[in-house]
């Protein structure tokens, strides 16, 4: 349970940094508390997408991983961020990513920040 909580906090922090740095990734809301709750829910949704969909996509694109020496990961991360944005829109959350290239930049930022936060935060079950 602790590991799940740490991963969710890391995802929320990484999403927050991407929202702060990239103009076309938006999180809107009436109050700070509402934005924080939306950010946590989006982080859970992003974690769910990465847990369920990403392994399937990585398996199906294995030849592209080999061909591009892993650079296809940037595209897959962007697609997972766009899927999270689409799902957030479907469940009426105020999180939006505008365009593919914005998602590529956001996915890169989220990957770096999430990695750094997972190194810093404790990883115990």
N, C-alpha and C positions, 0 to 999 in steps of 0.2 A: 504493500500500500504506500509506503514511504517513497519507493522508487517512482510510482505513478504520480505522486504529488510533486516530486522534484522535476520530473519530465514536463509536467503541465506548467509549472512555474517557469522553467527554462523556455518552453514554447511561448508563453505569454510575454516574457521578457524579450525574446527574439522578435516576436511580432510587434511589440511596442517600439523597439529600435527601428524596425523597417518602416512602421507608420511615421515615425519621427523623421527619418532620413529621406524617404521617397514621397514626393508630393502627391502622386496619383494612387497611393494606398491610403485609404481613408477609414477612419473609425469615428462615427458621429454619435452624438447623444445629448440629452438635455443637461445632465450633471456629471460630475466626475465619478460618482458612485455607479451611475448607469453605464458609463464608459468602461469602468473597471470590470463590472459584471459581464458586459458584452465581450471584453477582451478575454476574460477567463473562459467564457463559453466558446469563443472562436478558437482559443488555444486547445480546448478539448476536442473541438471539431477537427482542427488541423492535425492533432495527434491521432484521431480516429482514421482520418484519411491516410495519413502516413503509415498507420498500422495495417490497414485493410487493403488499400488500393495500391500503394507504392510497391510492395513486394511483387505483386502480380505484373505490374508494368515493367519492373526491372527484369523479371524473368522473361517476359515477352520481347524485351529489347536487348537481351544478352548479346546478340551479334553486334549491335550498335555500340555497346559498351566496349567490346573488344576492338572494333574498328576505330572508334574515336578515343581510345585510351581513357575512357571514363568521363569525357567531357559531356556526354549525353546526360549526365547527372544534372547539369544546370537546367536543361530543358525539362527533365522529369520533375525537378523541384518547382520549376515555374508552373508546370501543369498541375501539380498538387496544390499550389497556392491559388491558381485560378479555379480549381475544383472547390476548394474551401470557400472562396468568394462566392461562387455560384450557390453552394449549399447554404451559406450564411444568408444569401438573398432569399432562398426558398423558405427558410425558417424565420424570416423577418428580423435578422440581425443587421445592424448598421455598419457592416464591414464590406468594403469594396476595393477590388484591384482593377485598375483601368488599363487593359491592354497586355499583350504578351511580353513586350520588352520591359515593361514595368514589373511584371511578374518575374522575369529573369533576374533583374536587379534585386528585387525583394527576396527572391529565393536564395540568392547568393548571400545577402546580408543575414537572412534568417539562419542559413546553414552555419555561417561563421560565428554569429552571436550564440546560437544554440550550442554549438560545440564548446565555445569558451565557458558558457554557463554550466554545462554538464561537467566540465573539468573542475570548476570552482565549487559547485554545489555537492553536498554529500550524496553518495549512491549506496544506500543501505535498504534492505527489505524489512 
